């Protein structure tokens, strides 16, 4: 289970945030001006990209190692003549991002922390935001035990949430959709087992669990699940640990 940060740790983070806002690095750096930093004890450098030169979104993204650098390059080439779709690249990149957004973007839990620390961020593009992915724990103890008691198989799955490279028009919505799809693949057999198209109102965790639970009850506990999307980990990290299923982060 995820260990929540203490108030002192949040204070340390916000102290760094306030210092960063005072420095205003976006006045001197473009998002393409990568800064490489060699951290002690880590073999590969991290690469920092500063956003906000155009005055629309202030933030800093950190890409880890050469794989992270490749992700940055992938995003930079998105929607170009020879590059992939921007929808796919934004989902596929792996980075840690701090940015200053609007008040209505700040999760309630972080608003509480800001209030406890007696901090104030006024105006648009001021409050620092962190994307949160809640780790879900199945509360139905009988179901948890039933899943754990299913026979263990040697099957390995890959589970991915990805954007389709096309627009979908639906009369229920006033503008075109760029839908996501849940794809489940048998890793060893290289065969797609399941595809679910998500609607805008669908909750990612519900869609993932609505596949996982019936599948385990019908086919047994798989040996391993490969994933890269944080929503997959949010939905499955607890139940996989409980059931003895390896949940592995991979680039797929």
C-alpha positions in Angstrom: 0.0 0.0 0.0 1.1 3.6 -0.7 2.6 5.4 2.3 1.2 8.9 2.5 3.6 11.8 2.8 3.8 13.5 6.2 3.0 17.2 6.7 6.7 17.9 7.1 7.5 16.3 3.8 4.7 18.3 2.1 6.2 21.5 3.7 9.6 20.6 2.3 8.1 20.1 -1.2 6.2 23.4 -1.0 9.3 25.2 0.1 11.1 24.0 -3.0 8.0 24.9 -5.1 8.0 28.5 -3.8 11.7 28.8 -4.5 11.1 27.6 -8.0 8.4 30.1 -8.6 10.6 32.9 -7.4 13.4 31.8 -9.8 11.0 31.8 -12.8 13.3 29.6 -15.0 10.7 29.7 -17.8 11.8 33.3 -18.4 15.2 32.0 -19.6 14.6 28.4 -20.8 12.4 26.9 -23.5 10.8 23.5 -23.0 13.2 22.1 -25.6 16.3 23.3 -23.6 16.9 20.1 -21.7 19.0 20.2 -18.5 20.9 17.0 -17.7 21.6 16.4 -14.0 23.9 13.6 -12.7 22.6 12.5 -9.3 24.9 10.8 -6.8 24.6 7.0 -6.8 22.5 6.9 -10.0 24.2 5.7 -13.2 22.1 7.6 -15.7 21.3 11.3 -15.6 17.9 12.8 -15.4 16.7 15.4 -17.9 14.7 18.4 -16.9 12.3 20.3 -19.3 11.0 23.7 -18.1 7.6 24.8 -19.4 6.1 28.3 -19.4 8.1 30.3 -21.9 4.9 31.1 -23.8 3.1 32.1 -20.6 0.4 29.4 -20.8 1.5 26.5 -18.5 4.3 26.8 -15.9 6.0 23.7 -14.8 9.0 21.3 -14.8 9.1 17.7 -16.1 11.8 15.2 -15.1 12.7 12.4 -17.5 14.8 9.6 -16.0 17.7 8.1 -17.8 18.1 7.4 -21.5 14.7 5.8 -21.7 13.3 9.1 -20.4 15.2 11.0 -23.0 13.7 8.8 -25.7 10.2 9.5 -24.3 10.9 13.3 -24.5 12.1 12.9 -28.1 9.0 10.9 -28.9 6.7 13.6 -27.5 8.7 16.3 -29.3 8.2 14.5 -32.7 4.5 13.9 -32.1 2.1 14.8 -34.9 5.0 15.5 -37.2 5.3 14.0 -40.6 7.2 11.0 -39.4 6.1 11.0 -35.7 3.4 9.2 -33.8 0.1 10.7 -32.6 0.2 13.2 -29.8 -2.6 11.2 -28.0 -0.4 8.1 -27.9 2.8 9.9 -26.9 1.2 11.7 -24.0 0.0 8.4 -22.6 3.2 6.5 -23.3 5.8 8.9 -21.8 7.2 8.3 -18.4 8.1 11.4 -16.4 7.5 13.2 -13.1 5.9 16.6 -13.6 5.3 19.7 -11.4 3.1 22.4 -12.8 1.1 25.4 -11.6 -2.5 25.1 -12.5 -5.8 26.6 -11.5 -7.5 26.2 -8.1 -10.2 23.9 -9.5 -7.5 21.4 -10.6 -6.1 20.9 -7.2 -7.4 17.7 -5.5 -9.2 18.2 -2.2 -6.6 16.4 -0.3 -3.9 18.8 -1.5 -6.2 21.8 -0.7 -6.3 20.5 2.9 -2.5 20.3 3.0 -2.1 23.8 1.6 -4.5 25.1 4.3 -2.7 23.3 7.1 0.6 24.8 6.0 -1.1 28.3 5.9 -0.1 28.8 2.3 -1.9 30.9 -0.3 -1.9 30.7 -4.0 -4.1 33.3 -5.7 -5.1 33.6 -9.4 -4.9 31.3 -12.4 -1.8 29.3 -13.0 -0.7 29.6 -9.3 -1.5 26.5 -7.2 1.0 23.7 -7.7 -0.7 20.5 -8.7 0.1 16.8 -8.4 -1.7 14.1 -10.4 -3.0 11.5 -7.9 -3.8 7.9 -8.6 -5.6 6.4 -5.6 -4.6 2.8 -4.8 -7.8 0.8 -4.5 -8.4 -1.9 -2.0 -11.2 -4.3 -2.5 -13.4 -4.1 0.6 -15.3 -7.3 -0.1 -13.3 -9.7 2.0 -15.2 -12.7 0.7 -14.4 -11.7 -2.9 -10.8 -11.1 -2.0 -10.5 -14.6 -0.5 -12.3 -16.2 -3.4 -9.9 -14.6 -5.9 -6.9 -15.7 -3.8 -8.2 -19.3 -3.7 -8.3 -19.6 -7.5 -5.7 -21.9 -9.0 -2.4 -20.4 -10.0 -1.6 -20.6 -13.7 1.6 -19.8 -15.7 -0.3 -17.2 -17.8 1.2 -13.8 -18.2 -0.9 -10.8 -19.3 -0.2 -7.3 -20.5 -2.8 -4.7 -19.7 -2.8 -1.2 -21.3 -5.0 1.9 -21.4 -4.3 3.7 -24.7 -5.9 6.4 -26.8 -7.3 5.5 -30.2 -5.7 7.4 -33.1 -9.0 8.7 -34.4 -11.9 10.9 -33.5 -15.3 9.4 -32.7 -18.5 11.4 -33.1 -21.4 10.5 -30.9 -24.8 12.3 -30.7 -24.7 12.1 -26.9 -21.7 14.5 -26.8 -21.4 18.0 -28.1 -17.9 17.6 -29.5 -15.8 14.8 -31.0 -14.2 12.2 -28.6 -10.8 10.8 -28.6 -11.7 7.6 -26.7 -9.4 5.3 -24.8 -9.4 1.5 -25.0 -8.5 -1.1 -22.4 -6.4 -3.8 -24.1 -5.5 -7.1 -22.5 -3.0 -9.4 -24.2 -1.7 -12.9 -23.5 2.0 -12.1 -23.3 3.4 -15.5 -24.2 0.9 -16.2 -27.0 1.0 -12.7 -28.4 -2.7 -12.6 -28.7 -5.3 -10.0 -27.7 -7.8 -11.4 -25.2 -10.0 -8.4 -24.5 -10.7 -4.9 -25.7 -13.1 -2.4 -24.0 -13.8 1.0 -25.4 -14.2 3.6 -22.6 -16.8 6.3 -22.6 -15.8 9.8 -21.2 -17.8 9.1 -18.0 -16.2 5.7 -17.3 -13.9 5.4 -14.3 -10.7 3.8 -15.3 -10.3 1.7 -12.1 -13.9 0.3 -12.5 -13.2 -0.8 -16.1 -9.9 -2.5 -15.2 -11.5 -4.4 -12.2 -14.5 -5.3 -14.3 -12.2 -7.2 -16.5 -9.8 -8.5 -13.8 -12.3 -10.0 -11.3 -14.4 -12.1 -13.7 -11.3 -13.2 -15.6 -9.6 -14.6 -12.5 -12.7 -16.3 -11.3 -13.1 -18.0 -14.7 -9.5 -18.7 -15.6 -7.5 -18.7 -12.4 -4.8 -16.4 -11.0 -2.3 -15.4 -13.7 1.4 -15.6 -12.9 2.3 -12.0 -14.0 0.7 -8.8 -15.3 2.8 -6.3 -17.2 1.6 -2.7 -17.3 2.8 0.8 -17.7 -0.3 3.0 -17.1 -0.6 4.3 -13.6 -4.4 3.6 -13.6 -3.6 -0.2 -14.0 -1.3 -0.1 -10.9 -3.9 2.0 -9.0 -6.6 -0.7 -9.6 -4.5 -3.8 -9.2 -1.5 -3.3 -6.9 -3.3 -4.2 -3.7 -5.2 -7.2 -5.0 -2.3 -8.6 -7.0 -0.1 -8.5 -3.9 -2.8 -10.2 -1.9 -3.3 -12.9 -4.5 0.4 -13.5 -5.2 0.3 -12.1 -8.7 3.4 -10.3 -9.9 2.6 -6.8 -11.2 5.5 -5.6 -13.2 6.1 -2.1 -14.6 7.4 -2.3 -18.2 7.5 -0.3 -21.3 5.5 -2.8 -23.2 
